[in-house]
Amino acid sequence: FAASFSAPVVFFCQNNQWTTSVPTSQQSASETLAQKGKAYGMPYVRVDGNDALAVYAATQWAAERARTNHGPTLIEHFTYRAEGHS
């Protein structure tokens, strides 16, 4: 919907390498989750979710795109799972 209507949205995907109970690699055949943005017709980027400056830069870029009516962006924050799911 966001890409179809060029909605000014920034999507954040926190990838801690796990789904509810199994590694992400067992749930998705995609090399990265960020690249799923391509299927939706929106720009995407994958950043080190533990690097505050990288996250900030990607968010600034995506927010500027949204503010200037260039549609949605998907940002994948690649990080690690610190604790259990529940």
Order of alpha helices (4+ residues) and beta strands (2+ residues): beta-alpha-beta-alpha-beta
